[in-house]
Amino acid sequence: MSGQEVPHEDITTYHSQQDIILKEILEEIKKILENYEVGTREYELAITKLVSKSLIEKLKNKKYLEDKIQLRIRDEDNKNIGFTLFFVLFTFHRRIGNYDKLIDLIKRYDQEFKDVPFLWHLKAMAYKNLNEFKKSLEAAYRAVKDPILRENPGVLHNFAESVVELFEWNEIDFEDAEKIDIYTESFTPKELLNMAEKYLNEAIDKGDYPKFYITLGRLYIIKGEFKRAIELITRGISLEDPTEKDYTLRLSQYMMYLYYAKLLKALKNEIKREELEIMQLFEQEKSKIMEFLSTERLRNIEILAIFTAIIGVLVTTGTTLPASSNNINIINLILVLGGILLLFVLLPFGLNLIIFDRKKLDLFSVIVIALSILLSVFIIIGGMGRWFT
């Protein structure tokens, strides 16, 4: 006898008890199959309820019973009964967190039930529990393409959750343009998320299940819509049944998502507030800087104008001194051209100040510009007068 089993004084009695439990399981399975088709939501929930409410304690540490079930799976003539027995074992190990066993079961019976589309749904769950999210998504995508499974909100949710977890664990950017290969097709991250959102909304329309809202909330966290995420996760928490055995575990997971969404929302608001303050400060300082630069530019041009005009006067005066005719002609030409150039610079600048920038035009600026223009005219007249004498 295995060390996992509870010791019994009469091994024959013990085995007989386990055989009776197997017979009870088969009777329950037959009732479920009489009412529901394999792959429908009703079928999935009925088997899940059977395991959660009745079989977890009966199967736990009962290697003999599990071995008998596995033998019956292969020997069963009715394929639906055989597959449902497989589904019972799968659900049992998933419920107790024995995730490695899920892959063992799938590998063992993969060929046996390769024509049952619902197996893809179970594969997706198994890979997801082992954090193999790409494999999970590919299996979920194949399941959701089946016309019967397409009507099962659990299958729709499983696909959406596989997408969400692929994004969460691989830090995929929602706006990334690089496509992701899923089975025989390729999708951008945005296309995948939009598909997941569509399927989740369809799942919610078909059944008001708490986890559907939680997954949709996680999807909105990825999209950066934290307010909506908080609303959805809160809604999911409110729908949970406190009498369920694993209520505390599920609630702790959901609260983690809720606090995460609230934290990101607070950070986003804080960043926005800081950005606004920085922009306001920048605008304030920008006006001061521009005013300073404009004032300094005006002063520099005023000084340059005076300086140039004074030089012009000195040069013009210098031309009255004795000099050769060639030098005088060159100097006169330079003076005339320099005076004209100064006029071209000073006249537009002065007009611009008078017409568009009148607030910055003080008495000193007017006097400087006027004197500079007069001196420039004097340079031109002086130069031309000397040229023609």
C-alpha positions as CSV (number, residue, x, y, z in Angstrom):
1,M,0.0,0.0,0.0
2,S,1.3,3.5,-0.8
3,G,2.5,5.8,2.0
4,Q,0.0,8.3,0.7
5,E,-3.0,6.2,1.7
6,V,-4.6,6.0,5.1
7,P,-3.8,2.6,6.7
8,H,-6.7,0.2,7.0
9,E,-6.8,-3.0,9.0
10,D,-8.8,-4.8,6.3
11,I,-7.4,-3.9,2.9
12,T,-10.2,-5.7,1.1
13,T,-12.8,-3.5,3.0
14,Y,-10.8,-0.4,2.1
15,H,-10.7,-1.3,-1.6
16,S,-14.4,-2.1,-1.6
17,Q,-15.1,1.4,-0.1
18,Q,-13.1,3.0,-2.9
19,D,-14.9,1.0,-5.5
20,I,-18.2,2.2,-4.2
21,I,-17.0,5.8,-4.4
22,L,-16.0,5.2,-8.1
23,K,-19.4,3.8,-8.8
24,E,-21.0,6.9,-7.2
25,I,-18.7,9.2,-9.3
26,L,-19.8,7.3,-12.5
27,E,-23.5,7.7,-11.6
28,E,-23.0,11.5,-11.1
29,I,-21.2,11.8,-14.4
30,K,-23.9,9.9,-16.2
31,K,-26.5,12.3,-14.8
32,I,-24.5,15.3,-15.9
33,L,-24.0,13.9,-19.4
34,E,-27.8,13.3,-19.7
35,N,-28.4,17.0,-19.2
36,Y,-25.4,18.7,-20.7
37,E,-23.1,18.4,-23.8
38,V,-19.4,18.1,-23.3
39,G,-17.8,21.5,-23.7
40,T,-20.8,23.7,-22.6
41,R,-20.6,26.0,-19.6
42,E,-23.2,24.0,-17.8
43,Y,-21.2,20.8,-18.2
44,E,-18.0,22.6,-17.0
45,L,-19.7,24.1,-13.9
46,A,-21.4,20.8,-13.0
47,I,-18.2,18.8,-13.0
48,T,-16.4,21.6,-11.1
49,K,-19.1,21.6,-8.5
50,L,-19.1,17.8,-8.2
51,V,-15.4,17.8,-7.5
52,S,-15.4,20.9,-5.2
53,K,-18.4,19.8,-3.1
54,S,-18.1,16.0,-3.0
55,L,-14.9,14.6,-4.3
56,I,-11.9,16.6,-3.0
57,E,-11.8,14.9,0.4
58,K,-12.7,11.5,-1.1
59,L,-9.9,11.6,-3.7
60,K,-7.2,13.3,-1.5
61,N,-4.4,10.8,-0.6
62,K,-6.4,8.0,-2.2
63,K,-3.9,6.6,-4.8
64,Y,-5.9,3.3,-5.2
65,L,-9.1,5.3,-6.2
66,E,-7.1,7.5,-8.6
67,D,-5.5,4.5,-10.2
68,K,-8.9,2.8,-10.6
69,I,-10.3,6.0,-12.3
70,Q,-7.3,6.1,-14.7
71,L,-7.8,2.5,-15.6
72,R,-11.5,3.1,-16.2
73,I,-10.7,6.1,-18.4
74,R,-9.0,3.8,-20.9
75,D,-11.4,0.9,-20.6
76,E,-14.6,3.0,-20.9
77,D,-16.5,2.3,-24.1
78,N,-18.4,5.6,-23.8
79,K,-15.9,8.2,-24.9
80,N,-17.8,11.0,-23.2
81,I,-17.8,9.2,-19.8
82,G,-14.1,8.4,-20.2
83,F,-13.3,12.1,-21.0
84,T,-15.4,13.3,-18.1
85,L,-13.6,11.0,-15.7
86,F,-10.4,12.5,-17.0
87,F,-11.9,16.0,-16.5
88,V,-12.8,15.0,-12.9
89,L,-9.1,14.1,-12.1
90,F,-7.9,17.2,-13.9
91,T,-10.2,19.4,-11.8
92,F,-9.3,17.7,-8.6
93,H,-5.5,18.2,-9.1
94,R,-6.1,21.8,-10.2
95,R,-8.2,22.6,-7.2
96,I,-5.6,21.3,-4.7
97,G,-2.8,23.1,-6.6
98,N,-1.0,20.0,-7.9
99,Y,-0.2,21.7,-11.3
100,D,2.6,19.4,-12.4
101,K,0.1,16.5,-12.4
102,L,-2.1,18.4,-14.9
103,I,0.5,18.2,-17.6
104,D,1.1,14.5,-16.7
105,L,-2.6,13.8,-17.2
106,I,-2.7,15.7,-20.5
107,K,0.4,13.9,-21.9
108,R,-1.1,10.5,-20.8
109,Y,-4.5,11.0,-22.5
110,D,-3.6,13.5,-25.2
111,Q,-4.0,10.9,-28.0
112,E,-7.0,9.3,-26.4
113,F,-9.0,12.6,-26.5
114,K,-7.3,14.5,-29.4
115,D,-10.7,14.8,-31.2
116,V,-12.4,16.4,-28.1
117,P,-12.1,20.2,-28.6
118,F,-12.6,20.8,-24.8
119,L,-9.2,19.3,-24.3
120,W,-7.7,22.5,-25.7
121,H,-9.5,24.5,-23.0
122,L,-8.0,22.2,-20.3
123,K,-4.5,22.5,-21.9
124,A,-4.7,26.2,-21.8
125,M,-5.5,26.1,-18.0
126,A,-2.7,23.6,-17.4
127,Y,-0.1,25.7,-19.2
128,K,-1.3,28.9,-17.5
129,N,-1.0,27.3,-14.0
130,L,2.7,26.4,-14.9
131,N,3.3,30.0,-16.2
132,E,3.8,28.9,-19.8
133,F,1.7,31.7,-21.1
134,K,2.5,31.5,-24.8
135,K,1.5,27.8,-24.9
136,S,-1.6,28.6,-22.8
137,L,-2.6,31.4,-25.2
138,E,-2.2,29.1,-28.3
139,A,-4.3,26.4,-26.7
140,A,-7.0,28.9,-25.6
141,Y,-7.1,30.4,-29.1
142,R,-7.7,26.9,-30.6
143,A,-10.5,26.3,-28.0
144,V,-12.2,29.6,-28.7
145,K,-12.4,28.8,-32.4
146,D,-14.6,25.8,-31.9
147,P,-18.3,26.7,-32.5
148,I,-19.6,24.9,-29.4
149,L,-16.8,26.1,-27.1
150,R,-17.3,29.6,-28.5
151,E,-20.6,29.8,-26.6
152,N,-19.0,28.8,-23.3
153,P,-18.2,32.0,-21.3
154,G,-15.5,30.0,-19.4
155,V,-13.6,29.3,-22.6
156,L,-13.9,33.0,-23.6
157,H,-12.6,34.1,-20.2
158,N,-9.8,31.5,-20.4
159,F,-8.5,33.0,-23.6
160,A,-8.8,36.6,-22.3
161,E,-7.0,35.6,-19.0
162,S,-4.2,34.0,-21.1
163,V,-3.7,37.2,-23.0
164,V,-3.7,39.3,-19.8
165,E,-1.1,37.1,-18.1
166,L,1.1,37.0,-21.2
167,F,1.2,40.8,-21.1
168,E,1.7,40.9,-17.3
169,W,4.5,38.4,-17.1
170,N,6.3,39.4,-20.3
171,E,5.9,43.2,-19.9
172,I,4.6,43.6,-23.5
173,D,3.9,47.2,-24.5
174,F,0.2,47.8,-25.4
175,E,1.3,50.3,-28.2
176,D,4.1,48.0,-29.6
177,A,3.7,47.4,-33.3
178,E,5.6,44.1,-33.4
179,K,3.2,41.2,-34.0
180,I,2.8,38.1,-31.7
181,D,2.4,34.7,-33.4
182,I,-0.5,32.7,-32.0
183,Y,-1.0,29.3,-33.6
184,T,-1.3,30.0,-37.4
185,E,-2.0,33.8,-37.1
186,S,-0.2,36.9,-35.9
187,F,-1.6,39.8,-33.9
188,T,-0.3,43.2,-32.6
189,P,-0.5,43.6,-28.8
190,K,-3.4,46.1,-29.3
191,E,-5.3,43.6,-31.5
192,L,-4.8,40.8,-28.9
193,L,-6.0,43.1,-26.0
194,N,-9.0,44.3,-28.0
195,M,-10.0,40.6,-28.8
196,A,-9.6,39.7,-25.1
197,E,-11.8,42.6,-24.1
198,K,-14.4,41.6,-26.6
199,Y,-14.5,38.0,-25.4
200,L,-14.6,39.1,-21.8
201,N,-17.6,41.4,-22.4
202,E,-19.3,38.5,-24.2
203,A,-18.5,36.2,-21.2
204,I,-20.0,38.7,-18.8
205,D,-23.2,39.0,-20.9
206,K,-23.5,35.2,-20.7
207,G,-22.8,34.9,-17.0
208,D,-22.2,37.3,-14.1
209,Y,-19.1,35.4,-12.8
210,P,-16.8,37.3,-10.3
211,K,-13.5,36.3,-12.0
212,F,-14.7,37.7,-15.3
213,Y,-14.8,41.2,-13.8
214,I,-11.4,40.7,-12.1
215,T,-9.7,39.7,-15.4
216,L,-11.3,42.6,-17.3
217,G,-10.0,44.9,-14.5
218,R,-6.5,43.5,-15.0
219,L,-6.9,44.2,-18.7
220,Y,-7.7,47.8,-18.1
221,I,-4.7,48.1,-15.8
222,I,-2.6,47.1,-18.8
223,K,-4.3,49.7,-21.0
224,G,-3.6,52.3,-18.3
225,E,-7.3,53.0,-17.5
226,F,-6.9,52.6,-13.7
227,K,-10.2,54.2,-12.7
228,R,-12.2,51.7,-14.8
229,A,-10.0,48.9,-13.5
230,I,-10.8,49.7,-9.9
231,E,-14.5,49.8,-10.6
232,L,-14.4,46.3,-12.3
233,I,-12.2,44.6,-9.7
234,T,-14.4,46.1,-6.9
235,R,-17.5,44.7,-8.7
236,G,-15.8,41.2,-8.9
237,I,-15.0,41.2,-5.2
238,S,-18.6,42.1,-4.3
239,L,-19.9,39.1,-6.3
240,E,-17.7,36.5,-4.6
241,D,-19.5,34.0,-2.3
242,P,-18.0,34.2,1.2
243,T,-19.2,30.6,2.0
244,E,-16.9,29.1,-0.6
245,K,-14.0,27.1,0.8
246,D,-11.3,29.0,-1.2
247,Y,-13.0,32.4,-0.7
248,T,-10.1,33.8,1.4
249,L,-7.5,32.7,-1.2
250,R,-9.4,34.3,-4.1
251,L,-10.2,37.4,-2.1
252,S,-6.5,38.0,-1.2
253,Q,-5.6,37.7,-5.0
254,Y,-8.3,40.1,-6.0
255,M,-7.3,42.6,-3.3
256,M,-3.8,42.5,-4.6
257,Y,-5.0,43.6,-8.1
258,L,-7.2,46.2,-6.5
259,Y,-4.4,47.8,-4.5
260,Y,-2.1,47.6,-7.5
261,A,-4.7,49.5,-9.7
262,K,-5.1,52.1,-6.9
263,L,-1.4,52.6,-6.6
264,L,-0.9,53.1,-10.3
265,K,-3.8,55.5,-10.4
266,A,-2.3,57.5,-7.6
267,L,1.1,57.5,-9.3
268,K,-0.4,58.6,-12.6
269,N,-2.3,61.5,-10.8
270,E,0.9,62.6,-9.0
271,I,2.9,62.5,-12.2
272,K,0.2,64.6,-14.0
273,R,0.2,67.1,-11.1
274,E,4.0,67.4,-11.2
275,E,4.0,67.8,-15.0
276,L,1.4,70.5,-14.7
277,E,3.5,72.3,-12.0
278,I,6.6,72.0,-14.1
279,M,4.8,73.4,-17.2
280,Q,3.4,76.3,-15.2
281,L,6.8,77.1,-13.8
282,F,8.3,76.8,-17.2
283,E,5.8,79.2,-18.7
284,Q,6.4,81.7,-15.9
285,E,10.2,81.6,-16.3
286,K,9.9,81.5,-20.1
287,S,8.2,84.9,-20.1
288,K,10.9,86.3,-17.8
289,I,13.7,84.9,-19.9
290,M,12.1,86.2,-23.2
291,E,11.6,89.6,-21.7
292,F,15.2,89.7,-20.4
293,L,16.6,88.6,-23.8
294,S,14.5,91.1,-25.7
295,T,15.6,93.9,-23.4
296,E,19.3,92.9,-23.7
297,R,19.0,92.6,-27.5
298,L,17.6,96.2,-27.6
299,R,20.4,97.5,-25.4
300,N,23.0,95.7,-27.4
301,I,21.7,97.1,-30.7
302,E,21.5,100.6,-29.2
303,I,25.2,100.4,-28.0
304,L,26.2,99.0,-31.4
305,A,24.4,101.8,-33.2
306,I,26.1,104.5,-31.1
307,F,29.5,102.8,-31.4
308,T,29.1,102.4,-35.2
309,A,27.9,106.0,-35.7
310,I,30.7,107.4,-33.6
311,I,33.3,105.4,-35.6
312,G,31.6,106.8,-38.7
313,V,32.0,110.4,-37.5
314,L,35.6,109.9,-36.6
315,V,36.4,108.3,-40.0
316,T,34.5,111.1,-41.7
317,T,36.5,113.7,-39.8
318,G,39.6,111.8,-40.7
319,T,38.9,112.1,-44.3
320,T,39.3,115.9,-44.1
321,L,43.1,115.3,-43.4
322,P,45.5,115.3,-46.4
323,A,45.6,112.0,-48.2
324,S,46.2,110.6,-51.6
325,S,43.3,110.7,-54.1
326,N,43.1,106.9,-54.2
327,N,42.9,106.5,-50.5
328,I,40.3,109.2,-50.2
329,N,38.1,107.6,-52.9
330,I,38.3,104.2,-51.1
331,I,37.5,105.7,-47.7
332,N,34.6,107.7,-49.1
333,L,33.1,104.6,-50.8
334,I,33.4,102.6,-47.5
335,L,31.7,105.4,-45.6
336,V,28.8,105.7,-48.1
337,L,28.2,102.0,-48.2
338,G,28.5,101.7,-44.4
339,G,26.0,104.5,-43.8
340,I,23.5,102.9,-46.2
341,L,24.0,99.5,-44.4
342,L,23.4,101.1,-41.0
343,L,20.2,102.7,-42.3
344,F,18.9,99.4,-43.6
345,V,19.5,97.9,-40.1
346,L,18.3,100.8,-37.9
347,L,15.2,102.0,-39.8
348,P,13.3,98.6,-39.8
349,F,14.3,98.0,-36.2
350,G,13.1,101.4,-35.1
351,L,9.8,100.9,-37.0
352,N,9.3,97.5,-35.5
353,L,9.7,98.9,-32.0
354,I,7.3,101.8,-32.7
355,I,4.6,99.6,-34.3
356,F,4.8,96.2,-32.5
357,D,6.8,96.6,-29.4
358,R,5.8,100.0,-28.1
359,K,5.7,98.9,-24.4
360,K,9.5,98.3,-24.4
361,L,10.2,101.6,-26.2
362,D,11.5,104.2,-23.6
363,L,12.9,107.7,-24.1
364,F,16.5,106.6,-24.0
365,S,15.9,104.1,-26.8
366,V,14.1,106.7,-28.9
367,I,17.0,109.2,-28.5
368,V,19.7,106.6,-29.2
369,I,17.9,105.3,-32.4
370,A,17.2,108.8,-33.7
371,L,20.8,109.9,-33.1
372,S,22.1,106.8,-34.7
373,I,20.0,107.3,-37.8
374,L,21.0,111.0,-38.0
375,L,24.7,110.1,-37.6
376,S,24.3,107.5,-40.4
377,V,22.8,110.0,-42.7
378,F,25.6,112.4,-41.8
379,I,28.2,109.7,-42.7
380,I,26.5,109.1,-46.1
381,I,26.4,112.9,-46.9
382,G,29.9,113.5,-45.6
383,G,31.2,110.6,-47.6
384,M,29.5,111.6,-50.8
385,G,30.5,115.2,-50.3
386,R,34.1,114.3,-50.1
387,W,33.7,111.9,-53.0
388,F,32.5,114.6,-55.4
389,T,34.9,117.4,-54.3
